[in-house]
Amino acid sequence: MNESTSYQLSAISSIDGRYRTIVASLAEHFSEYGLIRKRITVECEYLLALSEAGVIRALSKEEKVILQQLPHISLEEAAIVKKIEKEGYEGIPATNHDVKAVEYFIKKRLAATSLKDIAEWTHFALTSEDINSASYGMALRASLQSVIFPALSEIQAALGALAKEHAGTPMLARTHGQSASPTTFGKEMRVFETRLARQLEQLHSRSILVKFGGATGNYNAHVAAMPDVDWREFSRKFVVRLNVGYKIPLELNEFTTQIEPHDTYAELFDNLRRIDTILLDLSQDVWRYISDGWLTQKTKEGEVGSSAMPHKVNPIDFENAEGNLGLANALFNHFSNKLPVSRLQRDLSDSTVERTFGSAFAHSLIAYASFARGLEKLSVNEEAVRSDLTAHPEVLAEAIQTILRREGVEVPYEKLKELTRGREVTLEDFAKFIDGLALASTVKKQLKALRPENYIGLAKEIAEDR
């Protein structure tokens, strides 16, 4: 057994076990290793910015490269950071503080280079939240752009393709679970595609606020040590430099306590929660369509649908998606409710919550992968869809009573209610009813030409309208 298999089998969480290969792309952003690298990046960029602002000496081209390369540490080097935190390392006592361990690691590295004279400027006048705020902001925007957006774009494209392919495929609608005015399968897919598109547009336009103002957000230590520096302007420019190569910007929040209030986190997580809720809604609809035989699933050689019933082809992809979307939303909801709340100028209850960002993103990503896989297997059983639609001619009652209103017939709604409510009716019943009305022959002909399959209004046009 190889090490990877052993790890997956012994992992407590399904994220790191059963689904590890699906969510591995998130590890770069949300793992402890990824967080350490981002913290080192922020600290090193800070030293570069201090030099460029003239706060510390000018750096040579080679020295700048040292700082730019320092964040690219190996797993073994990241383990040294953790050792400094938990046990101590080569004369450095245990910090029991993760950010301080990063600071000491950087200082130790710089001490072996020509930058040893500026090593003590590492973390100058900062607090851990300055580093964490920027680091988590970097993790969130990078995971969105490199992992989440591509996965959701694939789903949106698949829904758009279904909408166009089946724009004119008539289908029985159900409201309150009862037969209702017909629609088309494509139009129903377009509804979900446009809902998803709207939320994605909002997500793409977001920014993430970070802080960089020292212990309680007032630049106290900065000003005490170097009162002639415009630290607010310095921080504005510093945050901007972290945006190179990214579409979702980090922006400086100039009004903070010791922590950034996390309101933009909540906005982002609420946005993701709405996206996941839309896909959960569609997962349940597709499940029902499969149950009714309106959608069929491609079978896979060797795959088993039930340990007891050989015939079954279960909608497992959509069930898996539904379950993982619910888990993700439970976390996103907790993030939005918890993170904007902190006692006075700060408490540490946000720290452990932030460490679970990756879990929420992972459950979402597992769901997106399952959903996309499920969509690839689907085919519309047009014969079954049409059969169920034509078996419900009562849906024409709306059309008939509306035309009768146009023709000035008295109480047409009530007449159709008496004819159809709680009863099984046929096209012949409608024809007999129409013949008994005092209407022009052309109107009677129009009414008798109505069929459930052609009573779809503008559904086809709506489905194609993108």
C-alpha positions as CSV (number, residue, x, y, z in Angstrom):
1,M,0.0,0.0,0.0
2,N,1.4,3.4,-1.0
3,E,1.6,6.3,1.4
4,S,-1.2,8.2,-0.4
5,T,-3.6,5.3,-0.1
6,S,-2.7,4.7,3.5
7,Y,-3.3,8.4,4.3
8,Q,-6.7,8.5,2.5
9,L,-7.9,5.4,4.3
10,S,-6.9,6.7,7.7
11,A,-8.1,10.3,7.3
12,I,-10.8,11.4,9.7
13,S,-12.4,13.8,7.2
14,S,-13.8,12.5,3.9
15,I,-12.3,15.7,2.4
16,D,-8.8,14.4,3.0
17,G,-9.8,10.7,2.5
18,R,-12.4,9.6,0.0
19,Y,-12.5,12.9,-1.9
20,R,-8.8,13.9,-1.6
21,T,-8.2,13.8,-5.4
22,I,-11.2,16.0,-6.1
23,V,-10.2,18.7,-3.7
24,A,-6.4,18.5,-3.9
25,S,-6.3,21.8,-5.9
26,L,-7.5,23.6,-2.8
27,A,-4.6,22.4,-0.6
28,E,-2.3,25.1,-2.1
29,H,-4.6,27.8,-0.7
30,F,-6.1,26.4,2.5
31,S,-3.6,23.9,3.9
32,E,-1.3,24.8,6.8
33,Y,1.5,24.7,4.3
34,G,-0.3,27.0,2.0
35,L,-1.1,29.4,4.9
36,I,2.6,29.5,6.0
37,R,3.7,30.3,2.5
38,K,1.2,33.1,2.2
39,R,2.3,34.5,5.6
40,I,5.9,34.5,4.5
41,T,4.9,36.2,1.3
42,V,3.2,39.0,3.2
43,E,6.2,39.5,5.5
44,C,8.6,39.5,2.6
45,E,6.6,41.9,0.5
46,Y,6.4,44.1,3.6
47,L,10.2,44.3,3.8
48,L,10.4,45.1,0.1
49,A,7.8,47.8,0.5
50,L,9.7,49.3,3.5
51,S,12.8,49.5,1.4
52,E,11.0,51.1,-1.6
53,A,9.4,53.7,0.8
54,G,12.8,54.6,2.2
55,V,12.0,53.3,5.6
56,I,14.9,50.9,5.5
57,R,17.9,50.8,3.3
58,A,17.8,50.2,-0.4
59,L,18.1,46.6,-1.5
60,S,20.2,45.2,-4.3
61,K,18.6,43.3,-7.1
62,E,20.0,40.1,-5.6
63,E,18.6,40.9,-2.2
64,K,15.1,41.5,-3.7
65,V,15.3,38.1,-5.3
66,I,16.1,36.5,-2.0
67,L,12.9,38.0,-0.5
68,Q,10.8,37.1,-3.5
69,Q,12.0,33.5,-3.5
70,L,11.8,33.0,0.3
71,P,8.1,32.1,0.3
72,H,8.7,29.2,-2.0
73,I,9.5,26.8,0.8
74,S,9.3,23.1,0.8
75,L,7.1,20.9,3.0
76,E,10.2,20.1,5.0
77,E,10.9,23.8,5.6
78,A,7.3,24.5,6.5
79,A,7.7,21.7,9.1
80,I,10.5,23.8,10.6
81,V,8.1,26.7,11.1
82,K,5.7,24.3,12.9
83,K,8.6,23.0,15.0
84,I,9.5,26.6,16.1
85,E,5.9,27.0,17.1
86,K,5.5,23.7,19.0
87,E,9.0,22.7,20.2
88,G,11.6,25.3,19.4
89,Y,14.3,24.9,16.8
90,E,18.1,25.5,16.9
91,G,18.1,27.9,19.8
92,I,14.7,29.5,19.0
93,P,12.3,28.7,21.9
94,A,8.8,27.4,21.2
95,T,6.5,30.3,20.5
96,N,3.1,28.7,20.9
97,H,2.2,31.3,18.3
98,D,1.9,30.5,14.6
99,V,2.6,33.9,13.2
100,K,5.5,34.6,15.5
101,A,7.0,31.3,14.4
102,V,6.9,32.5,10.8
103,E,8.6,35.7,11.8
104,Y,11.4,33.8,13.6
105,F,11.8,31.5,10.6
106,I,12.3,34.5,8.2
107,K,14.7,36.1,10.6
108,K,16.8,33.0,10.8
109,R,16.9,32.7,7.0
110,L,17.8,36.3,6.5
111,A,20.6,36.1,9.1
112,A,22.4,33.8,6.7
113,T,22.3,36.3,3.9
114,S,23.4,39.9,3.2
115,L,20.0,40.9,4.6
116,K,20.9,40.1,8.2
117,D,21.1,43.8,9.0
118,I,17.4,44.3,8.2
119,A,16.2,41.0,9.6
120,E,14.8,42.7,12.7
121,W,12.5,44.8,10.5
122,T,10.5,41.6,9.8
123,H,7.0,42.1,11.3
124,F,8.0,45.7,12.2
125,A,5.1,47.4,14.2
126,L,2.6,44.8,12.9
127,T,0.2,42.4,14.7
128,S,-0.6,38.9,13.6
129,E,-4.0,39.9,12.2
130,D,-2.2,42.2,9.7
131,I,-0.5,39.1,8.3
132,N,-3.5,36.8,8.6
133,S,-5.9,39.3,7.1
134,A,-3.8,39.6,4.0
135,S,-3.0,35.9,3.9
136,Y,-6.6,34.7,4.2
137,G,-7.7,37.3,1.7
138,M,-5.0,35.9,-0.7
139,A,-6.2,32.4,-0.1
140,L,-9.9,33.2,-0.7
141,R,-9.4,35.1,-3.9
142,A,-6.8,32.6,-5.4
143,S,-9.1,29.6,-4.7
144,L,-12.0,31.4,-6.3
145,Q,-10.1,32.3,-9.4
146,S,-8.2,29.1,-9.9
147,V,-10.6,26.5,-8.6
148,I,-14.2,27.6,-7.9
149,F,-14.9,29.8,-10.9
150,P,-13.7,27.2,-13.5
151,A,-15.9,24.5,-11.8
152,L,-19.0,26.7,-11.7
153,S,-18.4,27.9,-15.3
154,E,-18.4,24.3,-16.5
155,I,-21.8,23.8,-14.8
156,Q,-23.2,27.0,-16.2
157,A,-22.1,26.1,-19.7
158,A,-23.6,22.6,-19.4
159,L,-27.0,24.1,-18.3
160,G,-26.8,26.6,-21.1
161,A,-26.3,23.8,-23.6
162,L,-29.3,21.8,-22.2
163,A,-31.4,25.0,-22.4
164,K,-30.7,25.4,-26.1
165,E,-30.9,21.8,-27.0
166,H,-34.3,21.3,-25.4
167,A,-35.6,24.8,-25.7
168,G,-38.7,23.5,-27.5
169,T,-39.1,20.2,-25.7
170,P,-42.6,20.5,-24.1
171,M,-42.9,19.3,-20.6
172,L,-45.5,19.1,-17.9
173,A,-45.0,21.7,-15.2
174,R,-45.9,21.0,-11.6
175,T,-46.9,23.6,-9.0
176,H,-47.6,22.4,-5.5
177,G,-46.7,19.0,-7.0
178,Q,-49.8,19.1,-9.2
179,S,-50.1,19.3,-13.0
180,A,-49.8,22.9,-14.2
181,S,-49.4,24.9,-17.4
182,P,-46.8,23.3,-19.6
183,T,-43.2,24.5,-20.0
184,T,-40.2,23.2,-21.8
185,F,-37.3,21.3,-20.4
186,G,-34.9,23.9,-21.9
187,K,-36.7,26.8,-20.3
188,E,-36.5,25.2,-16.9
189,M,-32.7,24.7,-17.3
190,R,-32.4,28.3,-18.5
191,V,-34.0,29.5,-15.2
192,F,-31.2,27.8,-13.2
193,E,-28.5,28.9,-15.6
194,T,-29.5,32.6,-15.3
195,R,-29.8,32.3,-11.5
196,L,-26.3,30.9,-11.4
197,A,-25.0,33.5,-13.8
198,R,-26.3,36.4,-11.7
199,Q,-24.6,35.1,-8.6
200,L,-21.4,34.5,-10.4
201,E,-21.4,38.0,-11.7
202,Q,-21.7,39.3,-8.2
203,L,-19.0,37.0,-7.0
204,H,-16.6,38.2,-9.8
205,S,-17.2,41.8,-8.8
206,R,-16.3,41.3,-5.1
207,S,-13.3,42.8,-3.3
208,I,-11.9,41.6,0.0
209,L,-11.0,44.1,2.7
210,V,-7.8,43.5,4.7
211,K,-6.2,45.4,7.6
212,F,-2.6,46.6,8.0
213,G,-2.8,49.1,10.8
214,G,-1.0,47.5,13.7
215,A,-2.2,46.3,17.1
216,T,-5.6,48.1,17.4
217,G,-5.8,49.5,13.9
218,N,-4.3,52.9,14.8
219,Y,-0.7,52.6,13.7
220,N,0.4,53.3,17.3
221,A,3.7,51.6,17.2
222,H,4.4,52.8,13.6
223,V,4.0,56.4,14.6
224,A,5.9,56.0,17.9
225,A,8.9,54.6,16.1
226,M,8.8,56.6,12.8
227,P,6.4,59.6,13.1
228,D,7.4,61.1,9.7
229,V,6.2,58.3,7.6
230,D,2.7,58.5,6.1
231,W,1.7,55.0,7.3
232,R,-1.9,55.2,6.1
233,E,-0.7,55.9,2.5
234,F,2.0,53.3,2.9
235,S,-0.6,50.6,3.8
236,R,-2.8,51.6,0.9
237,K,0.0,51.1,-1.5
238,F,1.1,47.9,0.2
239,V,-2.2,46.2,-0.2
240,V,-2.4,47.2,-3.8
241,R,1.0,45.5,-4.5
242,L,-0.6,42.2,-3.3
243,N,-3.1,42.3,-6.2
244,V,-0.7,41.8,-9.1
245,G,-2.0,38.9,-11.3
246,Y,-5.5,38.7,-9.6
247,K,-8.9,40.0,-10.7
248,I,-10.5,39.9,-7.3
249,P,-8.7,42.8,-5.5
250,L,-7.7,43.1,-1.9
251,E,-8.5,46.5,-0.5
252,L,-7.3,48.2,2.6
253,N,-9.9,48.7,5.3
254,E,-8.7,51.8,7.1
255,F,-11.3,51.5,9.9
256,T,-10.6,48.5,12.0
257,T,-10.1,47.3,15.5
258,Q,-7.2,44.9,16.1
259,I,-8.9,42.7,13.5
260,E,-10.5,43.4,10.2
261,P,-14.3,43.1,10.9
262,H,-14.8,40.3,8.3
263,D,-17.9,41.9,6.7
264,T,-16.6,41.2,3.2
265,Y,-15.9,37.6,4.2
266,A,-19.6,37.4,5.2
267,E,-20.7,38.9,1.9
268,L,-18.5,36.5,-0.1
269,F,-19.7,33.5,1.9
270,D,-23.3,34.5,1.5
271,N,-22.8,34.8,-2.2
272,L,-21.3,31.2,-2.3
273,R,-24.2,30.0,-0.1
274,R,-26.7,31.4,-2.6
275,I,-24.9,29.6,-5.5
276,D,-24.9,26.4,-3.6
277,T,-28.6,26.8,-2.7
278,I,-29.4,27.2,-6.4
279,L,-27.5,24.0,-7.3
280,L,-29.2,22.2,-4.4
281,D,-32.5,23.3,-5.7
282,L,-31.7,22.0,-9.1
283,S,-30.3,18.7,-7.7
284,Q,-33.6,18.0,-6.2
285,D,-35.5,18.8,-9.4
286,V,-33.2,16.6,-11.5
287,W,-33.6,13.8,-8.9
288,R,-37.4,14.0,-9.4
289,Y,-37.1,14.1,-13.2
290,I,-35.0,11.0,-13.1
291,S,-37.5,9.4,-10.7
292,D,-40.3,10.1,-13.1
293,G,-38.3,8.7,-16.0
294,W,-38.1,12.0,-17.8
295,L,-34.4,11.9,-17.6
296,T,-32.3,8.9,-18.1
297,Q,-28.7,8.3,-17.0
298,K,-25.9,6.7,-19.0
299,T,-24.7,3.5,-17.4
300,K,-21.1,2.7,-16.7
301,E,-19.7,-0.8,-17.3
302,G,-19.2,-2.6,-14.0
303,E,-21.0,0.0,-11.9
304,V,-23.4,-1.2,-9.3
305,G,-26.6,0.7,-8.4
306,S,-27.7,-1.4,-5.5
307,S,-26.1,-4.2,-3.4
308,A,-29.4,-6.0,-3.6
309,M,-31.4,-4.8,-6.7
310,P,-29.4,-5.3,-9.9
311,H,-31.7,-3.2,-12.1
312,K,-31.1,0.2,-10.3
313,V,-29.3,3.2,-11.8
314,N,-29.4,5.6,-8.9
315,P,-29.0,9.4,-9.2
316,I,-26.0,9.3,-6.9
317,D,-24.2,12.2,-8.4
318,F,-27.1,14.6,-7.6
319,E,-27.6,13.0,-4.2
320,N,-23.9,13.4,-3.5
321,A,-24.0,17.0,-4.7
322,E,-27.1,17.8,-2.5
323,G,-25.4,16.4,0.6
324,N,-22.1,18.2,0.1
325,L,-23.9,21.5,-0.8
326,G,-25.8,21.3,2.5
327,L,-22.5,20.7,4.4
328,A,-20.8,23.6,2.7
329,N,-23.8,25.9,3.3
330,A,-23.9,25.0,7.0
331,L,-20.2,26.2,7.2
332,F,-20.7,29.3,5.1
333,N,-23.7,30.2,7.2
334,H,-21.7,29.9,10.4
335,F,-18.8,31.9,8.9
336,S,-21.2,34.7,8.0
337,N,-22.8,34.7,11.4
338,K,-19.7,34.3,13.5
339,L,-16.8,36.2,11.9
340,P,-18.3,39.7,11.9
341,V,-18.7,39.4,15.7
342,S,-15.7,40.0,18.0
343,R,-15.6,41.0,21.7
344,L,-14.4,44.6,21.9
345,Q,-11.2,45.2,20.0
346,R,-10.6,41.5,19.4
347,D,-11.0,37.9,20.6
348,L,-9.4,34.8,19.1
349,S,-12.6,32.9,18.3
350,D,-12.3,33.9,14.6
351,S,-8.9,32.2,14.3
352,T,-10.1,28.6,14.5
353,V,-13.1,29.3,12.3
354,E,-10.9,30.8,9.6
355,R,-8.9,27.5,9.5
356,T,-12.0,25.7,8.3
357,F,-12.5,27.9,5.1
358,G,-11.0,25.1,3.1
359,S,-13.5,22.6,4.4
360,A,-16.4,24.7,3.1
361,F,-14.8,25.2,-0.2
362,A,-13.9,21.5,-0.4
363,H,-17.5,20.4,0.2
364,S,-18.7,22.9,-2.5
365,L,-16.0,21.6,-4.9
366,I,-17.0,18.0,-4.3
367,A,-20.6,18.9,-5.0
368,Y,-19.7,20.8,-8.2
369,A,-17.7,17.8,-9.5
370,S,-20.6,15.4,-8.7
371,F,-23.1,17.8,-10.3
372,A,-21.1,18.2,-13.5
373,R,-20.5,14.5,-13.7
374,G,-24.2,13.9,-13.3
375,L,-25.1,16.3,-16.0
376,E,-22.8,14.6,-18.4
377,K,-24.7,11.3,-17.9
378,L,-28.2,12.8,-18.5
379,S,-30.4,12.3,-21.5
380,V,-34.0,13.7,-21.9
381,N,-36.5,10.9,-22.5
382,E,-38.6,12.9,-24.8
383,E,-41.1,10.1,-25.3
384,A,-41.8,9.8,-21.6
385,V,-41.9,13.6,-21.1
386,R,-44.5,13.9,-23.9
387,S,-46.5,10.9,-22.7
388,D,-46.8,12.4,-19.2
389,L,-47.7,15.8,-20.6
390,T,-50.5,14.5,-22.9
391,A,-51.9,12.5,-20.1
392,H,-52.8,15.7,-18.4
393,P,-55.2,17.6,-20.7
394,E,-56.7,19.4,-17.7
395,V,-53.8,21.9,-18.0
396,L,-55.6,23.4,-21.0
397,A,-58.3,24.8,-18.6
398,E,-56.2,27.9,-18.1
399,A,-55.9,28.6,-21.8
400,I,-59.6,28.0,-22.5
401,Q,-60.9,30.1,-19.7
402,T,-58.5,32.9,-20.7
403,I,-59.7,32.9,-24.3
404,L,-63.3,32.9,-23.1
405,R,-62.6,36.0,-21.0
406,R,-61.4,37.6,-24.2
407,E,-64.6,36.6,-26.0
408,G,-66.8,38.1,-23.2
409,V,-68.2,34.8,-21.9
410,E,-69.6,35.1,-18.5
411,V,-67.8,33.5,-15.5
412,P,-65.5,31.4,-17.7
413,Y,-63.1,30.6,-14.8
414,E,-66.0,29.2,-12.8
415,K,-67.3,27.2,-15.8
416,L,-63.9,25.6,-16.2
417,K,-63.5,25.0,-12.5
418,E,-66.8,23.1,-12.5
419,L,-65.7,21.0,-15.5
420,T,-62.2,20.1,-14.3
421,R,-61.4,20.6,-10.6
422,G,-60.9,17.2,-8.9
423,R,-61.9,15.3,-12.0
424,E,-60.1,13.5,-14.8
425,V,-61.0,15.1,-18.1
426,T,-60.2,14.3,-21.7
427,L,-59.8,16.3,-24.9
428,E,-63.2,15.0,-25.9
429,D,-64.7,16.5,-22.7
430,F,-63.2,19.9,-23.6
431,A,-64.6,19.6,-27.2
432,K,-68.1,18.9,-25.9
433,F,-67.8,21.8,-23.5
434,I,-66.7,24.1,-26.3
435,D,-69.5,23.0,-28.6
436,G,-72.0,24.0,-26.0
437,L,-70.8,27.6,-25.9
438,A,-72.2,30.5,-28.0
439,L,-69.0,31.2,-29.9
440,A,-67.9,32.0,-33.4
441,S,-66.8,28.9,-35.3
442,T,-63.3,30.3,-35.7
443,V,-62.9,30.7,-31.9
444,K,-64.2,27.1,-31.4
445,K,-61.7,25.9,-33.9
446,Q,-58.9,27.8,-32.1
447,L,-60.0,26.3,-28.7
448,K,-60.2,22.7,-30.1
449,A,-56.7,23.1,-31.6
450,L,-55.2,23.5,-28.2
451,R,-53.0,20.6,-27.0
452,P,-50.8,20.3,-23.9
453,E,-47.8,19.9,-26.1
454,N,-48.4,23.2,-28.0
455,Y,-49.5,25.2,-25.1
456,I,-46.0,26.4,-24.1
457,G,-46.3,30.2,-24.6
458,L,-42.9,31.8,-25.1
459,A,-41.0,29.1,-23.3
460,K,-38.9,28.2,-26.3
461,E,-38.0,31.8,-26.9
462,I,-37.1,32.3,-23.3
463,A,-34.9,29.2,-23.3
464,E,-33.0,30.5,-26.3
465,D,-32.7,34.1,-25.1
466,R,-29.0,34.0,-24.1
